[in-house]
Amino acid sequence: MFATLSDRLATTFKNIRGKGRLTDADIDATAREIRIALLEADVALPVVREFVARVKERARGEEVSQALNPAQQIVKIVNDELVTILGGETRRLRYAKTGPTVIMLAGLQGAGKTTLAAKLALWLKEQGKAPLLVAADLQRPNAVNQLQVNGERVGVPVYAPQPGNGVGDPVAVARDAVEEAKRKLHDVVIVDTAGRLGIDEELMKQAADIKAAVNPDEVLFVVDAMIGQDAVNTAQAFLDGVGYDGVVLTKLDGDARGGAALSIVQITGKPVMFASNGEKMTDFDLFHPDRMAGRILDMGDMLTLIEQAEKTFDQGQAEQDAAKLASGEFTLEDFLKQMQQLRKLGSMSKLMGMLPGMGQFRDQLDNFDEREIDRIQAIIQSMTPAERANPKILDGSRRARIAKGSGRQVSDVNQLIQRFTEASKMMKQLASGGGMPGMPGAPGAGFGKRAGAKQVAQKKKGKGARKSGNPAKAAQQAKTDAEKKPAAANPFGVPGGEEIDYEKAAAELNLPGDFSKFLK
């Protein structure tokens, strides 16, 4: 959604990075680029003017002139101002003190109200609430049926006494739904109202009548984030005609420029409360201004990523997997379970996009083939339990069978096994505190030859202990040094001075018995 804006701002900040101090010309040039970036993102002109003016005022203040790194201070100022125009703090739902909490959804047709009603119901259900969906959109064809289907998908009951399709009184349906919620002990009522293709008097009157009939605790204006500048005009018209408490942005996963999200709060004074960013019912959450600002500036959104992981992953299972990984017992079966849990978090490109600095890899993320995970899963599921537990037994015939069973090539199976083996070794190395394999200080660094030679060379550089000129004293000193020196370990871990069983060593290395002579 904010790709264009993010790229523009990243280029702007790159131009001032590394400067010890910023002149007025630097600040003016940066402000000009920020203005262009916001206008290209379809942000309303009054919002752009106010935003740039505040950034310039703060950039010329003491917080930048006395900063050790002025460029980073400018980024901080832009981040602060983005958080401000996005609403400042996270706005949460207000619940009724007595009786069911009534939430009314309003907006134009096509904004996604009916789907969003089910998403909101599922979100409330996960918060421990008992919501009731109300089909008060009796105008749009099959709107009632769509809400019933969505309600069944999320496991939330739907109150739909009228068939819709132009038949029935939506005001009466909404009023009766509140009484139904009281009888059946539902603590939240979500009223899905009708929309129109454009603003008209009939739409406004019906929405105002429903609001007067049920006296909602929250009225949420649902707006399609992809309609650009018109989103601001529609939001203002609904605010004047019906009134609402908060905004819900839908279709944030689209490829529009995202100016609506940056404009609505400033123009209407109403906060964005929720955001819908996908087709799944779980692609819905509270709108956090600070996290959205972080995404725009390519600082990532680690908090949201962590929250999603906490909801998806089992803590006990995660600890068991970590212990297995550290001990080298992590199998392909465990890897398959991890992948299946990862899929529950959503698309990989979306997850990777939450990491800081991933903006520079946007093209790769956009072109990432989500089906690759399905292919890997098919390969692992084509293995027997014994093969998943011990990939070393996968000979040529087994790999051919697995490739045929998963619809892949043998080379795909070989590549998966190779990557899994390498990853297991690396993670075991990291877990044991040995550092990355091949790095200085890690066991086996430089394959043992260069590292060893370097250490010997460094020892030779140092000044050795002085030897006595008396032959008797020199012999006694050599004997004492030999006793103090620890026994050298050979490649098989047997301390120096002990007899080595070369036949046993060859067997442990899976070498033919004749190799014992070579080892000697």
N, C-alpha and C positions, 0 to 999 in steps of 0.2 A: 504493500500500500504506500509506504513512505520512501520507496527506493530512490526516486528522483531527488527528493529533498535531502535524503541522507548522503547521496553521492555529491550533491552540490556543496553541502556544508563541509563534508570531509575534504574536498578540494580547497575550499576557502581556508580552513584551518591549517592545511598543509603549507599554504603560502606564507603564513606568519610564524610557523613553527621554527624554532632555532634562533629567533631574534631576541637579543638581550633587552631591548626596550622598544616600545611601539610609539611611532610618531603619530601626529594627527592625521597625516596622509594615510598611514597604515590602517588606522581606525576607520577612516572614511571609506577606504577601499573595501575593507572587510564588511562594513555595514551595507555597502552597495551590493556586494555579492550575496549577503544574507537576504536583502530585499528581493533580489532577482530569484533566489532559490524559493522563497515563500510564495512569490507571485506565480512561479512556474508550477508550484504545488497546489495552485487553485485556492490559496488562502484569501479571504476577503480583504479588499484594499484598506479599509479602516483598521483592521487588525494588524496588517503589515506595517502601516505607518506608526502605530502605537508601539509595536514590538521593537522596531528598529530604533525608534527614538529612545526607548528605555535602555537598549543595549549600548547605544552611543554615549548616553549620559553616564552610565556606570563604567564604561570602558575608559572614559576620560577622568574618572575619579581616582582616589588614592589606592583602592584595592588592586588596580592594575599597575599604576605607576610605581608603586613600592613593592610589587610582587617579584619574587625571584624568577618566576617563569611567566611572563605576561601572556604568552600564547595559551597556556593552560588556564590562566585566569579568565581569558575571553571565552574559552569553551565552557567554563563553569558558569559564567554570566548567561550565556545562551541557554545552557541547560536549565538554570533557575527560571529564566523568562518563559521557556517552553512549558515548564511545569505550571507556571502561573496561568498562561493562556489556556492550558488544558484543564484547569479547574483547581489547581493547588493541592488539595487533599482528597483522598478517596472518600466518596459519599456513599454511605451504606443505607439500606432500607430502613424505614421507620415502621415498626410494628405497633398495631393497636393495643392499648392497655387492656381493653375488654372486648370480647367478641372476635370474630374473624377479621384479619387484616385484608382489606380489599385493594387490589392493584388493578388499575385500568390501563389498557394499552391503546394508544391512539396513533394515527399516522396515515400516510397515503397508501393506496393499494400498490402492492408490489414491493413494499419496504421489507416484508418478511415478518409481519406481526404474528401470523398463525404459527409458523415454525418457532419463532422466538418465544411464544407463550409456552410451548412444550419444553423448550430449553430452560426457561426460567423455572418452570414447575419441577423439572429434574434437579436443578441446582438447589431449590428450596428443600426438596425431598432429601438431598444429601446433607442439608443443614439440620435435619431432624424435624422438619415441618411436615404437615399433612395437607398439601394443596388440593384445590378443586379448580379445574379448568371450566370456563363458561363460554359456550358457543353463541356469542351475541352478534357475530357477523352473519346476518341473514340475507345480505345483498349479493355478495360474490358467489358465483356458481361453485358448488361443492366445498365451500369454506367449512361448513359444519362437518362434513365427512372427513376433510383433511385434518381437522382438529381431533376428531375421534381416533383416527389412525395414529396420529402423533402421540395422543394421550396413552394409547395402548402400548406404543413403543417405549415410553418412559415409565409405564406403570402408574399413571395418575388418572383418576376417574374424570369423566367429562360430563358436565350438565348440559344436555342438548334436547330440550323438549320440543323445539321447532325444527322442521326439516331444512329451512333456509331456502336458497335459490329464489329470493324475493318474497317468501311467505313468512309471516310472523312478525311480532312486535319485539324488537331488540331491547327496548326499555323494560318491558315486563319480564323478559327472560333474565336480564341482569338483576332486577329487583328480587325475583323469586329465587335466584341462585344464592343470594345471601342467606335467605331463610333456610334453604336446603343445606347450606354449609353449617348453619347452627344446629340443625336437627341431626346431621351425621358427623358432627364434631370435627369439621375441617377448620384449621386455624388460618388458612390463607385462601383467598378467592382471587383468581386471575381472570379478568374479563377481556376477551378478545373482541374488539369492535370492528365495524366495517370501515373501509377506506374508499377513496375515489381516485381516479386517475389524475385529478387536479383539485384545487381548492374550490369548493362551492358552498352555498348557503345551507343546502340540505345536509351535507356532511357535517358541517359545524353544528347545526341545530341538533342532529341526532346524538353527536358526541357530548354536547352540553347537556342534553336531556338525561343521558345515561349517567353522567357525572352527578347531576342533581338527584337522581333516583337512588344511587347506591352510596353517595358521599364517600368516595374512595380515600384511603389513607395515602396512597401514592398514585399519581397519574404519570405514566411514562410515555414520552413521545418517541416512537420508533422511526428512525431515519436511515435510509440507504446511504452509506458513506461514499458510494460511487457516483452520486448525482451531482457532486461538485458544488458550485456556487448556489444552485437552486435549493440546496439543502438549507441554507441560511434563510432564504426567503420563506420556504415552507415552515421552518421552525418558528419564525417570527409570526406568521399567519396563525398557526395553531396556538401560539402563546396568547395572541390577542383574542382569538375566537373562543377557545376552550380553556386554556391555561393548563400548565403541567408543572411537575416538580423536578423531573429529571429527564435525561436523554439516554436512549439506547442506540448505539451504532451497530448496524448490521453490515455484513459483507466486507469486513476489514481485511479479508484474505484476497480481495480482488486486486486488480492492477490499476485502479484509479489513483489519483495523486494524493488523496487524503486531506485536501484542504478543509473539508467539512468539519472534521474532528478538531482542527485548529481554529475554526471560526465560530462555531455554534456557541461555545461557552462564553466567549467575549461579547458576541452580539446579543444573546438572549439573557445572559447572567445565570443560566441554569446549568448544573453540572452534568457531565456524562457519567452515568452510574454503572452501565454494563456495556460490554462489547461482545459481539458475536463474530468469530473469525474462522468459520469453517462450516461444512455441511453436516458434520456429526452432531448429535444432540449434546455431546459433552464439550463441543467447541464454543464455550460460553463462560464468562467469568466477570468478576468485578472489574471496573475500569480504574487503573491506577495511573494518575497523571505522571508521577515520577518515573515509573517503569516505562511508560510510552515515550517519554522524553529520552530516556536512556536508549531505547531502540532506535529512535530517529537519529541520535548522535553516534550510533554504532558502538554504544557502551554495553550492549547486551541487556538481558533481562533474566539474571540468574535467580532472582527470588521466585518468579513465576515458574521457572524450570524446576526449582527445588520443590515448590508446592505441588506441582503436577507429579513429580517423582514420588513424593511422600504419599500421595493419594493412590498411586498405582502399585508401588513396590511394597512388599512385605518386609518389615524391618528385620524380623528373625531370619527369614530366608536370605536376605542380603548379607547378614553377618555370617551365615553358614557358607554362602558362596565365597565370601572374602577369605574365610579360613581355608576352604578347599583350594582356592587360587594360590594362597601363600604356601600351602603344603605340596602343591603340585598335583593334587587329586582332582582338579577341575576337568570335567569331561565334556564331550560334545553334547551329552544329555543336559548338563547344566547350562551349557552355552545356548541350547535351543530354548530352555525356559527363560533365560535372560532376554533373548530376542523376542519371544512372545510377549513378555512384560513390556519391553520397549515399544512394541507396536501399539500397545494400549495408550501410550503417551501421545500418539499422533504421528504425523508424517515426519520423517527424518530431516527433511529440508527445513521444516518449521522449527524443530528442536535445535538444529545447528544454528539457525538464525538467531536464537536467543543468546548465543555465546558472544562475548565481546570481540570486536575486530573481525567479525565474519562478513562484514559488508564488502570487503575486497574480494571475497570468494562468491559473490552473489550469482554470477553466471554459472558457476559449477553447482551451486545449490539449486538453482532453477532447473538445471538440466539433470539433476540427480534422478535416477530411475528407482522409484520406490519398489518396483517389482523385484529388484535384485535380492531384497530380504526374503521375499517369497521363494525365490529360486534356491537360496541357501537353506531355507527351512525344508524345502522339498527333498534336497539332497540328504540332510540329516535324518529326516523321517523315513527315508528309504533304507536306512541302516538297521541292523538288528541291535538289541540292547547291548550285546557283547561288543559289537563294533563301535558303538558310541562310547562305551566305557574304556575301550582300549584301541585307538586308531592304528596302533602298530601292527595289528593282525590283518589290516586291509591290503591284501595282495592284489595282483592284477585282475584276477577273475572276480574277486569281490567288488573291486572298483568298477569294473565293467557292468556288473549286475546293478550296482547302486545308480550308475549313470543312466542305465536303461529304465530303471524304476522311477527315477525323478524327471525323465525327459531331458536330461542334460548330456553334455559330452564328458568323456573320461577326464579330459584336461580340466574341466570345471571342478570335478571331484578332487583331483590332485591339487589344484590351486587352493581349495578350501582347507584340505588337510595340512598343506604346507603353511598357510597363514595361521591356522589354529595352533599348530606346533610352535611356530615362531613366537606368537603372541603369548602362549602359555609360558615359554621359557623366559620371555622378557618380564612378564608380570611376576613370575616367581622370583626373578632376580631383584626386581624392585621391592617386592614384599620382604625379602630377606635383608634389605638395606645395603645391597651390594652396588647400587647404582645401575645405570644403563649398561648392558653388555657392550664390550668394545671400547668403553670410555675409560680414561685414565683413572686408576684406583679401583676399577671393577675387576673381579676375578676373571682371569683369562684375557685381560686387556692386552691388545697388541699380539694376541695368540701366544703370549708368554715369552716370545723370543726377544722382540725389540724392547719390551718393558724390562725384562730381566737384564738385558745387556746395558740398558740405560742406568738401571739401579747399580750394576757392578761398576759402570764407568763413574757414577757419582761417588761411590765408595772409594774408588781409587784416587779421586781428586782430593779427598780429605787427607789430612796428615795422620799417618799411622802412629801407633805407640812406639816410643823409643826402645830399642833393644840394648841389652847390656853387652859390653865388650868381653866380659868374662864368659868363656864357653860353658862352665858349669851352671852359672846363673841364667844364661840364655836358654839352656836345655830345660831347666826347672820352670822358667817363665813360659816356654812353649807348651809344656805339659799342663800347667795351670790354665792357660788360655783354651786348650783343647777340652778340658773338663768343663769350663764355663760355657763354651759354645754349644748352643742347642743342636740336636741331631737334625740334619737336613732331611726333608721329606721328599720322597720321589713322586713321580706323576700318579702313582696308585695310592697315595695317602699312607704308605708304610714308613714309619720313622726310620731315619738312617741308622745303620748298624743292625737292623733286624733282617732276618732271612726272608726273601720275597718268594711267594709261591707263584711263579710265572704262568704255570698251567691254569691256575685259578683265575689269575688276572686276565688271561686270554679268553677264558669262558665268560667272565663278567662283561667283557667288551664285545661279546658275540663274535669272536674271531675263531677261525679254525685252530685246532690244537697245534699245528705246525708253527703258528705264529708265536708260540711261547719262546722258540729259539730266537726269533727276531727281537722280541721284547728284551731278552737277555743282552 
